[in-house]
Amino acid sequence: MAHDTTTDPEEGGPARTLTLDMVDALGRKIVRGDYADAAFPTEAELTKEHGVSRSVTREAVKMVTAKGLLRAKPKIGTFVQPLDHWNLFDVDVLRWLMEQKLSRALLRQFNEMRLIVEPQAAAWAARRATPAQVTAILAGLKRMQAAAEGRDDALDADIAFHVAVLRATGNPFLSQFRDIVATALHASIRVTNRQAQGKACIPDHEAVYQAIAAGEPQRASEAMAKLIEDVLAYLNRAAFDD
């Protein structure tokens, strides 16, 4: 059983670790649907179940609430929020979602979001990328080529390529879209690599790179759109349990 400490959760240390562990446990249970047909536990029940103090429990519930998964009603209690209230851009929420059974609908939604953002990002990268940023995109592509030969990690290489494109836009908001892209790729590659046999559509990624390096926004946008549309098409054909 875990034991609490007097360390302030906001200052780090053991209590902070207990709090984050509890946030992780509660988040997983909520996303998994453990409370779908039951009332969310009271503070006293959670404290006893997790073997921590009320202060740690209170802080953990507050953090999960801030992610949109819970809602506290004064004098009534705490309730699990429906999915459309969750902060789907929160890294923890994304991770909890993708830890569940792969869903065609969820993967499609992730990649539809990418299709809205990444082609335009590629176009802006073609207009704005510095030589160093173009080199970073090329480095991601070379890592993908190395991964196809077993000399690098396919997922990490794919993410590195797409994150480099986002950073090359010069837009910090788009740079932070990397978490959505990384999560989508992390799940999608488990399905699409069955068809691509680990090669992750390298020619399509090379077309994106070549267009950005040549400073051709329209071609870069079209190449990125084709890449993501191909993923969506394959997801629609792939075998899923849902």
N, C-alpha and C positions, 0 to 999 in steps of 0.2 A: 504494500500500500504506500502511496506517495505521502510525504509529510510536508506540511506547510512551513513557512519561515516568515520572519517579520520583515524581510527585505521588501522594499517598495517595488511593485511590479513595473513602475515607470522607470526605475533606475537600473534595471537589469538584475542579474543574480538568480538564485534558485526560485524565488517566487515568480519572477518573470517567466522562467522556463515552465513552471507548473501552470501558469496562466495560458501560455501559448499551447502547451500540450492539451489543456482542456478545451481551448478554442478549436484545435484540430479535431479532437474527438467529437465535440458537439456538432461541428460543421459537417463532418462525415456522416453522422447519424441523421442529421436533418436532410441532407442531399439524398441520402439513401432511402429516405422515407420512413425511418423508424418511428417518427411521431405522427405519421399521416392519420392514423386512426386512434390516436391517444393524446391526452393533454400533455403539454410540455411540462417537465418536472419543476417543482418549486425549488427555490434556492436551497432550502434545507435538504431536499431529496438529492439534489445535485452535489451538494457538499458531502453528504454521506457516501454517495455512490463513488465519487472520485477521490475521497480521502484527503480533501484540502480544506482550507478555512473558508469562511463566508466571504472574506475580502477577495480571495482569489476567484471564487465562484462568481462574485458580483462583477469583477473586472472582465472575466472571460465572457459572461453573458452580454456585457456591454459591448465588447468587441464584435461578437457574433451579430448583435443587433445592428451595429454600425455597418455591417456588410449586407444588411437588408434581409437577413434570414429570419429574424425575430422581430416581434413588436410587443412592447410592454404597455399594458393598459392599466392605469392606476386603479387600485382597489379590486381589480379583476384577475390579473395575472399576465403571463407572458405566452405569446402564441407564435406558431410557425407561420411565416408569411408565404404566400403563393410565389411561384417561380418568377413571375413578372415583376416582383418587388426586389429580387435579389440583385446585388451589384455584380453583374456578369463580367465586368472589367477588373474585378478584384482577383489578384493572382491566386489566393487561397480558394475562392469560390470556383474559379476555372479548374483548378487542380482537383477539387472534390468532385466536380461534375465528370471530369474525364477519367477519374478512377473507377467510375461505375461501368457497367457493361456498355460496350460500344453501341451507339445508337446512330442509325442512318440519319434520322432527323436532326440530331445534335451536330453531327459532322457536316451535314449539308448547311445548317445555319451558320456554323463557324466559317465555312468556305464562301458562303454568300456574302458575309461581312467582308471577307478578304477581297472578294471580287469588286465590291464597292470602293474599297480603299486602295488596294495595291497597284492596279493599273495606272491610276492617276499619280500615285507615288512614283512609279517608274518614269512617267512622263516628266515630273518635276525633277527627278534625279538626272534625267537626260539634259535638262536645262541648267541645273545648278551644281551638279557634282564637281567637287574639286578633284585634281589628279590623285590625291591620296585616297579619296572616297571611291573613285573608280578602281583603284588598285585593291581596295578592300573588297569590292564586289568580285573582282577577278580572283582574289584569294579564296573567297567562298566557293566560287565555281571550281577552282583547282582542288579544293578539299573534297567537293562532291565527286570529282573525277577519281581522286585517290580512294575515296570510300568505295567506289564501284569496283576497285581492284583489291579491296580488303585492307587498305592502308590508312583508313580514317573511319570515323563514325558517321554513318549516312545521315542520321537525324541531326546531329550537331552541325554537320557541314551544310545541310539544307537550311537550317535555321540561320546560320552565319551568313549565308547568301542573302536571304530575304531581309534580315536585320540590316545588313550593309546597304541595301537598296533604300530602306526606310530612312536610315541616317543620312544618306546622300541627298535627301530632299531638302535638308537644312531646316526642317520644321520639327521643333522639339516635341510637339504633340504627336506627330506621326512616328517619331522615334520611339515613343512610349507605347505605340500600338504593337510593339514587338512581343508583348506577353500574349496577346490574342493570336498572333501569327505562330509563336512557338507552341502554344497549346493546340492549335488546329493542326499544325504539322506533326506534333507528337502523336496525336491520335490517328490522323489521316494516313501517315506513312506506314502504320501497322496494317492498313488495308491495301493501299495503293502499291506498296512494295511487293505484294503477292503477284501483281501483274508486271511491275517494272523490274522485278527480280533484283531489287537493291540499287538500280541505276538512277532512280529518282528523276526520270525524264531530263537527262543532262542536256540534250540538244535544245530543248525548250528553254532551259535556264541560260544556255549559251546565247540564244537569240536575244534574250532580255539584256544580257551583259553587252553584247555587240551593239545593240541599239543605243544603250546609255552611253557607252564609250564613244560612239559616233555622234552623240549629241542630237539624236533624232527622237523627239518626244512621242510623236504619233506611233512610230514603229515600236518604241519601248512599251507604250501602253497596250498596244495590240498583242505584243508577245507575252506580256504578263497576263493579260486577260485570257489568252489561249491556254496558258499553263494552268490557271486556276479552273477554267471551264472544263478542261480535260479531267481534272481531279473530281469535279462535280459529276461529270458524265460517268466516270468509273464508280463513284460512290452509289450512283443510281443502279448500276448493274451488279455491284458486289453483293455477296450473300450476307445477310444479317439475320439475327434472331427476331428483330422487330418487324 
